[in-house]
Amino acid sequence: MGKDVRIAVRVTAIEKEKIQAKARKCGLSTTEYVKQRALGYEPREVPPGALFACLERLGELADKASSPELDEEIYLALKQITAKFLLPGKG
């Protein structure tokens, strides 16, 4: 991997505040937020704690699964939830 380089972008004070607020909602630094947006991704807002509790419970159920079919269904559900709510989407 090559050396990181800097790209400077000028924005108004209001634009800066809006970008920083959106980055915070996604749990990202301003730099990471702008980078993801520039590369065509749509960072997701950090979901409420209830989603994390749900994912944790599904993970616990997967650990206790008694059949390969159930285990596969739980794995697919976890994968879909993670992709939908946690991973940045590509526009």
C-alpha positions in Angstrom: 0.0 0.0 0.0 1.3 3.4 -0.9 1.9 6.5 1.2 -1.2 8.4 2.2 -1.6 11.8 0.5 -3.7 14.8 1.4 -6.5 16.4 -0.6 -7.6 19.8 0.6 -11.2 20.9 -0.1 -12.6 24.3 0.7 -16.1 24.6 2.1 -18.1 27.2 3.8 -18.5 27.2 7.6 -22.1 26.1 7.2 -21.1 23.2 4.8 -18.4 22.2 7.3 -20.9 22.0 10.1 -23.3 20.0 8.1 -20.6 17.5 7.0 -19.3 17.1 10.5 -22.8 16.5 11.8 -23.5 13.8 9.2 -20.1 12.2 10.0 -20.9 12.1 13.7 -24.3 10.5 13.0 -22.5 7.7 11.1 -19.8 7.3 13.8 -17.1 8.4 11.4 -14.4 11.0 11.4 -15.1 13.9 9.0 -12.2 12.6 6.8 -13.5 9.0 6.6 -17.1 10.3 5.9 -16.0 12.5 3.1 -13.7 9.8 1.7 -16.6 7.2 1.7 -19.0 9.7 0.0 -16.4 10.6 -2.6 -15.8 6.9 -3.4 -19.5 6.4 -4.0 -20.5 4.9 -0.6 -23.4 6.0 1.5 -22.3 5.6 5.2 -25.1 4.6 7.4 -26.1 6.3 10.6 -25.1 4.4 13.7 -28.2 2.4 14.6 -29.8 2.3 18.1 -28.6 0.0 20.8 -31.6 -2.2 20.2 -30.2 -3.4 16.9 -26.9 -4.4 18.5 -28.8 -6.3 21.2 -30.8 -8.1 18.5 -27.6 -9.0 16.6 -26.0 -10.3 19.8 -29.1 -12.4 20.5 -29.0 -13.9 17.0 -25.4 -14.6 17.5 -26.1 -16.5 20.7 -28.8 -18.5 19.0 -26.4 -19.4 16.2 -24.0 -20.7 18.8 -26.8 -23.0 20.2 -28.2 -24.1 16.8 -28.9 -27.8 16.7 -29.2 -28.3 12.9 -27.2 -27.3 9.9 -30.3 -25.8 8.3 -31.1 -23.6 11.3 -27.4 -22.6 11.7 -27.4 -21.5 8.0 -30.6 -19.5 8.4 -29.3 -17.7 11.4 -26.0 -17.0 9.6 -27.8 -15.6 6.6 -30.1 -13.4 8.8 -27.0 -12.0 10.6 -25.3 -11.3 7.3 -28.4 -9.5 5.9 -28.9 -7.4 9.0 -25.3 -6.4 9.1 -25.2 -5.5 5.4 -28.5 -3.5 5.7 -27.7 -1.5 8.8 -24.0 -1.5 9.5 -22.0 -1.6 6.3 -21.8 1.5 4.0 -24.0 1.2 1.0 -22.8 1.9 -2.5 -25.0 4.2 -4.5 
